[in-house]
Amino acid sequence: MRLLLLLLTLSFLALGSTAALAKPGGVYPHGLNPQAEQELRDANVDKYVGQFTPAVSFPVGEGWIKHTFDPGAAFDGPLCVAGTPYSVFTKQGNPAKLLIMLQGGGACWQDFYNCNVLAEDQEPPPPQVGIWDELSGLNPIDDWSVVYLPYCDGSVFTGDNDVFDPAWQAFIEGALGMEPGTGPIVRFHRGLRNVTAGIDVAREMFPNASRIMVAGSSAGGVGATAFAPFLARMAYGNNKKLMVFNDAGPVAINLADTAAIAARAADWMFGQYYPASCDECDDLGQGTALIKWRLANDSTIREAFYSTDFDTTNRFFMNLLPTVPPTDPAFPLQFLLTGLIYRDLIISEHGAIHDLFPDRYKRFIQAGRTTHTALQTPVFYETADGVPLYEWLADFLVPRPSWEDIVEELPPLP
């Protein structure tokens, strides 16, 4: 009897921890609960839905169609950060299965300019590797329809702000080979507009999709875990199977890097779109809070996270690399210690989500590696704890009981 009471108490506490996150409408039997959806609409997450249609669409080879948006007379449409046109691409496959893929390419904020600036720099077709592999038989989504979103907004598909920035002019002139004095002095962080326009194209081109995976690599992975899943759920409804795959978008941030955090929040202005009941959501805090809120309020969405534990690209953007050059004797120790900070951060932040939603949020973290992203690289065929990533992805899509949370142990330190 005592054992029964203990089990009931533990079950109640577990339910209470997720119910506290799901304040708008509690647990809903299928998909996003109506109160949570209304909160998102009240926050204007959907403000650009149906606002922009491609000005021109045409084939570009190998089954891909390019859809380019006109920024409009008021210059208020989808744009790249340099003010150049934005395009998305589609490819017809199985009409019931849809991949919405958000590309990566760094980030830009005040006095920190490390982002891809042109959509045409990421035009498909991509190399035949990873999720684009149509030959090996190992890729579980090789027959899916695709909506492919280049990344060029500098704000990880979340921003909605134009920033007057004279220093940007010199940078963009150098990056694009422009004459001095001719470059833009405004950064156009149109991430929310761009991703909304892409999902509108998805709904138009693939209206019968019933299995939808919103995925992204690097900066695109961050975008894929932010507002994009909400927009996809609103576009396709609750009776569709919706999944999210974050390929090396850290989401977790280094809270000690206060100046960069404040600059991103001010320049991108993504915090204005957080739902009111997400008490942990804070544009100066951890981005994982929004994932928790989504899983608590969308009862059938499932999400997957991939990373290596010493990812040097993410550590660069999070200010977690050595402060001395590689030739300095202190470099190896600093590299190790900052890497351990990154490892602990991603394991703990994403582990907290897994602990709350163990059946719907799982990690695939490779230990002792510094590489960045996997879905579109040969790492797609590599393993963690003996499980190949392509097999783990296939298990996630079903899902099978073999889809497990994998966090490799760190090899013994020297």
C-alpha positions, 0 to 999 in steps of 0.5 A: 500500500505504501509503495502504491501511494509513493508511486501515485505521489511521484506520478502526481509530481511529474505531471505537476512539473509539466502542467506548470509549463502548460498554463494556457490550456493544460494537456490537450489530446492531440497537438497544440492546445487552443489556448496556447495557439491563441497566446501565440497569435496574441503575441503576433507570431503569425503576423506575417502569415499570408502576407507575402507571395513569391514574385517569380518561381522557376526551375533551377535544375534537378527538380528544384524550383526557386521562389523569389520574393519581392520586398514590396514598394514599402520594402517591408517584405522578406529580405536578406540582412544586406537588403537583397532579395530572399528566395526559398526552394522546393522539390517534389517528393512523396506529397505526404512527407515534408521536410522544411529545412532551415540552413545555417550560416552564423549570426550578426549583431552590433559590431559582430558580423559573422553571418551569411548575407546572400540567399544565392550563396546557399542555392541547391542542389546540395551535395549528395550526402546526409539527408540529401543522399539519394543513392546509398539507401541509408537516408530515411528521408530520401523520398520526402518533399522538401522546402529549403530555406537559405539563411541570410537574415543574420538573426537565426530565423527569429529576428524582426527588426531593422537596425541603423548601423553605419559600421555595417556599411564598411563590412558589407561593402568589403563582403560584397565587393561594393564601392565605398559609400554605396553599401547599406547602413541598415541591417535587415533582420527579417528572420521571422518574415523569411521563415513565415514566407517559406512555410507559406510556400510549403502550405501552398506547394504541399497541402497534403503533407501529413508527416512534417519535419522542421529541421535546421543546421547550426543557425537554422537549428536554432530557428527550427526550435524557435517560432518555425514549429508553431508556424508549421502547426498553425499552417497544417493543423493538429491532425498532422505528425509534426517533428523538429530536428535541431542539428547543432543549433546550441539554443543554450547560451553562455550567460556570462557573455552578457554584452553579446546577449544584450546586443542580440536581444536589442538588434533582433527583437525576438523577445516580443513574440514569446507567449505570455504564459512562458514564465521562463522565456526571457530574451536575456535567458536560455532559449531552451525555455521556449522548447519546454513551453512548446512540448508542454502545450503541444502534446504530440510534437516530438523533437531531437537534438544533435551536437558534438560536445566540443563543437568549436563553431558553437563555442566561437559564437558563445565566447567559449574558446581560448583567449590565447593563440594556439602557439601559447603553452596555455592554449591546450588547457584553456581549450579543454576547460572551455570545452568542458563548460560547453559540454556541461551547458548543452548536456544540462540544458537539453537534459532538463528538457529530456527529463520533463519529456523523456518520450518526446525530446531526446539527444544524440551527443557525440563525445570528444569531437569538435565538428559542427553539424551532421545532417548534411555532412559525412557525420550523418553516417557516424555513430554515438554509442554504436548507433549510426545517426541515420539509424537514430533519425529513422527511429525518431521519425516513426518513432520506434522504441529503439529511439533513445537518448544518447549522450556519450561519455567523455573519453578519459582525459590525459 
